[in-house]
Amino acid sequence: MHIKILGTGCAKCNSLERKVKEIIEKNNIDAIITKVTDLEQISRYGIIMTPGLVVNEKLVCIGSVPSEKQILEFLKGEL
């Protein structure tokens, strides 16, 4: 599984990255996390508000930090 955190480094982006890493470790999910900070690359996903969460090239969340339960559902939906 490939997970991308889209964001320029704001507090929400960093929070999302931390949460995703914790959930992956806690649930033994095999995943690679990439943080995308380049605005041109971020805009390719059609978002104008960060953070964004992409799972296996599918944009699943925009502009907020979802709950742990929601993130887990996004990840399990792609397993």
Buried (B, 14 or more C-beta within 10 A) or exposed (E): EEBBBBBEEEEBBBEBBEBBBEBBEEBEBEBEEEBBEEEEEBEEBEBEEBBBBBBBEEBBBBEBBBEEEBBBEBBEEBE
